[in-house]
Amino acid sequence: MNLRSPTTGGRPWLNLRDLAAMLLLAALVLLFFWRILTPRWEDRAVFPPGDFTDQFWMFRAYAARAFAEGRLPLWAENFNSGHPFLADVQSAIFYPVGLIYTLGIVARRGGEFTLFDLEVEAILHFILTSAFTYLFARRLLGSRVAALVSALAFTFSGYLTAYPPQQLAILETATWLPLILFFLDRGLAADSPSSLARLRSLNYIAAGVALGIAALAGHPQTFLFIVYAGVVYFVARGVWRVSLEGSKFEVRGSRFTQPVACFAVSLLIAAGLSAAQWIPTLEYQAVSTRAAMSWEEAAGGFPTLDPLQMILPGFASAFQSPLYLGVLPLWLALFALFVRRSREKIFWAGLALGSLLLAFGAYVFAYALFYLFVPGFALFRGQERLALLVSFALAILAGYGFRDLQSSFDAKRAWRVWALLPAGVTVSALMLCMLYVAAREQQTGRLFFLTDRAALMGLLFALASALVAWRIRSDARRWRQNLFGGLALAFIVFDLFSINQAAYNAQPKERFPVTSLVQTIREEGGVFRVADEGSLPGHFGIAYRLEEIGGISPLRVARYEALLDTVPPEKLWAMLNVRYVVTKRPGVPNALVVAQEGETRLLRLNDTLPRAWLAGAPIVNPDDRAVLAAMAGDSFDPRATVYVAEPPPFPLTPRDAYTPVEFETRTPERLVLTVETPTNQLLVLSEVYYPGWRAFVDGIETPILRANVALRAVPLRAGAQRVEMVYDPWSVKVGIAVMLLTGLGVVGGLWRCCPRPRRML
């Protein structure tokens, strides 16, 4: 089975015309985001608020701040009472594009990383996506215009322009899918064991590097989809073709084993290059809220009516239509299948259909089989993200359809497929009528929006019908083909820009304004935390350089999450060193209202524990459920009672008097405290217990005990004066070492495989 068009032989795979095509795509990306990039403030728009602003911008701002301070951001003090920042996969610290971009900004202006900086990075990835898709489609289709059709359809598809930019890690991971397939295809084409061996190895190394970059981009689920897409493509494009050659079905010899071995090397390269991220992430995963996921959590997906987005975008959401590919690309994909069927097209159709069935999640039984038997599918929720593969496969099919429409075809079959376009007009008209009646009766803005959208779709179907009918009726003269190609590209741009650009029309507004409430908190000196009950934006602690007990990162230490969910707020706040609470509640015991904006009140707590205190003899109880139940009871006093999960290494005496604990040094990865302990005491810190932290008492390493389910405690002998805690995780060291060794191996492999000029005699 050959999934590739005839090879280019000895000709270069990239020339000036291809570069011009990619420059055109880049210009169209800039045009699509013109309101983000315009210098006119009156016309400016921003990415809508949400995870893009609160999660990814704040994470990148924190990383930039750490780099400006000359440190690797291993730990974050600003949220979740301390958070393993690098181990959180969405921090994507080692993602090469983001790392180079961030370091460039830090070198230019320090640790200030703006929202516009992140918007530019997202737009850059749209440019990369269009270029990589063009390269892959150009190789498959052998036609520049057909490759442009595929690149436009995928880059500006409803999926890629809607959800992934809000979840930036999805966009940055998905960007590398077409480039990975491009190098895999080149490696499979060079399957001769002799003259092309170096070229084959070079392309498999490049595929491994691209896979490694995708793995570092910060979205493991999307990376899983890419890996499986690469495996399926490799099997269909390579192994099946090898095994079906000749008159008999046989699988033997190096022609079968060598491609498989090379592909395995690509996967090993990807694993090695991304080890600095995935090894700490696996360590975090084992103790996080995602350590296990139930069927109900994992099986979410598209409702079965959502494929209506393909002909009526906006049916499910006014701003997101992840299955919308455009009227003409969808018709071209169907044309490719019905007019001139081939194994290549059947493969892409099968990939699109299979991905769509899995994207329904629990609505279709297909996902249950993958959940039970295919590694990885039980680890992640949101199966609708498989729309990535649906969109990509249909975009490639659209390129095939355009190429077929520009060559000789069966006119009778073409007219039958053309009838789908007028049928689409009819469906849109019927929807228009039904929605108009419903809108008149219910007078809801949502229905009025769908009425307008159905009318627009009817117009697009009519224009596409006329354009395709003219092409079917016209002859094969070159100027007619060129004219149709230009009109088709313009129509696709008009269609996708009109439908999908609405997601980037949010009005500029300060996301983290310094209000009077925030200013009051910032004027307070000392060490303390803030609790917010839903009035401030996500990750406000990073933005305002405060320390909060919450956060919106989807990953959190599971025991800390249990603590937040179980212990009553007043006791929890006292235990976690909370001094200020932002709330809309009318009253809180032992709290004073110090500022107010509308219904939002800023409360200052009168009675809270310091960040570190001496607790005396603890209660040993390794049963977290029992401890949580006891801490949730009315009799629990966090000032008098401390639970530890394991016995201390030596006896501790009850505290007889208050002994102050002072911070000598406080950085995210290092704490130094001074204390005087007349007797054996237990030092408790309202810092999250996490593997990788080490404690030294007067220079001697001492074990850290897990206190109150999720906090840290250090037993101190009488006379102890200085306690130092450092975050020194082995996982980061091992991961970086593996990454560097793999990088050296890749450089050596490239040096060996790259052609070198012969020496002159």
Stockholm file with secondary structure:
# STOCKHOLM 1.0

chainA/1-761         MNLRSPTTGGRPWLNLRDLAAMLLLAALVLLFFWRILTPRWEDRAVFPPGDFTDQFWMFRAYAARAFAEGRLPLWAENFNSGHPFLADVQSAIFYPVGLIYTLGIVARRGGEFTLFDLEVEAILHFILTSAFTYLFARRLLGSRVAALVSALAFTFSGYLTAYPPQQLAILETATWLPLILFFLDRGLAADSPSSLARLRSLNYIAAGVALGIAALAGHPQTFLFIVYAGVVYFVARGVWRVSLEGSKFEVRGSRFTQPVACFAVSLLIAAGLSAAQWIPTLEYQAVSTRAAMSWEEAAGGFPTLDPLQMILPGFASAFQSPLYLGVLPLWLALFALFVRRSREKIFWAGLALGSLLLAFGAYVFAYALFYLFVPGFALFRGQERLALLVSFALAILAGYGFRDLQSSFDAKRAWRVWALLPAGVTVSALMLCMLYVAAREQQTGRLFFLTDRAALMGLLFALASALVAWRIRSDARRWRQNLFGGLALAFIVFDLFSINQAAYNAQPKERFPVTSLVQTIREEGGVFRVADEGSLPGHFGIAYRLEEIGGISPLRVARYEALLDTVPPEKLWAMLNVRYVVTKRPGVPNALVVAQEGETRLLRLNDTLPRAWLAGAPIVNPDDRAVLAAMAGDSFDPRATVYVAEPPPFPLTPRDAYTPVEFETRTPERLVLTVETPTNQLLVLSEVYYPGWRAFVDGIETPILRANVALRAVPLRAGAQRVEMVYDPWSVKVGIAVMLLTGLGVVGGLWRCCPRPRRML
#=GR chainA/1-761 SS CCCSCCCCTTSCSCCHHHHHHHHHHHHHHHHHTHHHHCSCGGGCCBCCSSHIIIIIIHHHHHHHHHHHTTSCCCCBCSSTTSBCTTTSGGGCTTCHHHHHHHHHHHHHHTTCCCHHHHHHHHHHHHHHHHHHHHHHHHHHHSCHHHHHHHHHHHHTSHHHHHHHHHSHHHHHHHTTHHHHHHHHHHHHHCCCSSTTHHHHHHHHHHHHHHHHHHHHTSCHHHHHHHHHHHHHHHIIIIIHHHHTCSSSCCCCSHHHHHHHHHHHHHHHHHHHHTHHHHHHHHHHHTTBTTSSCCHHHHCCCCCTTGGGGGTSTTSSCSSCCTTCCCHHHHHHHHHHHHHSCCHHHHHHHHHHHHHHHHHTGGGSTHHHHHHHHSTTTTSCCCGGGGHHHHHHHHHHHHHHHHHHHTSCCCHHHHHHHHTHHHHHHHHHHHHHHHHHHHHHHHCCHHHHHHHHHHHHHHHHHHHHHHHHHHHHHSCCCHHHHHHHHHHHHHHHHHHHHHHHGGGGCBCCCCSSCCCHHHHHHHHCCSSCEEEESSSSCTTHHHHHTCCBSCCCCSCCBHHHHHHHHHSCHHHHHHHTTEEEEEECCSCCTTEEEEEEETTEEEEEESSCCCSEEECCSCEECCCHHHHHHHHHSTTCCTTTCCEESSCCSSCCCCCCSCCCCEEEEEETTEEEEECCCSSCEEEEEEEECCTTEEEEETTEEECCEEETTTEEEEEECTTCCEEEEEECCHHHHHHHHHHHHHHHHHHHHHHHHSCCCCCCC
#=GC SS_cons         CCCSCCCCTTSCSCCHHHHHHHHHHHHHHHHHTHHHHCSCGGGCCBCCSSHIIIIIIHHHHHHHHHHHTTSCCCCBCSSTTSBCTTTSGGGCTTCHHHHHHHHHHHHHHTTCCCHHHHHHHHHHHHHHHHHHHHHHHHHHHSCHHHHHHHHHHHHTSHHHHHHHHHSHHHHHHHTTHHHHHHHHHHHHHCCCSSTTHHHHHHHHHHHHHHHHHHHHTSCHHHHHHHHHHHHHHHIIIIIHHHHTCSSSCCCCSHHHHHHHHHHHHHHHHHHHHTHHHHHHHHHHHTTBTTSSCCHHHHCCCCCTTGGGGGTSTTSSCSSCCTTCCCHHHHHHHHHHHHHSCCHHHHHHHHHHHHHHHHHTGGGSTHHHHHHHHSTTTTSCCCGGGGHHHHHHHHHHHHHHHHHHHTSCCCHHHHHHHHTHHHHHHHHHHHHHHHHHHHHHHHCCHHHHHHHHHHHHHHHHHHHHHHHHHHHHHSCCCHHHHHHHHHHHHHHHHHHHHHHHGGGGCBCCCCSSCCCHHHHHHHHCCSSCEEEESSSSCTTHHHHHTCCBSCCCCSCCBHHHHHHHHHSCHHHHHHHTTEEEEEECCSCCTTEEEEEEETTEEEEEESSCCCSEEECCSCEECCCHHHHHHHHHSTTCCTTTCCEESSCCSSCCCCCCSCCCCEEEEEETTEEEEECCCSSCEEEEEEEECCTTEEEEETTEEECCEEETTTEEEEEECTTCCEEEEEECCHHHHHHHHHHHHHHHHHHHHHHHHSCCCCCCC
//
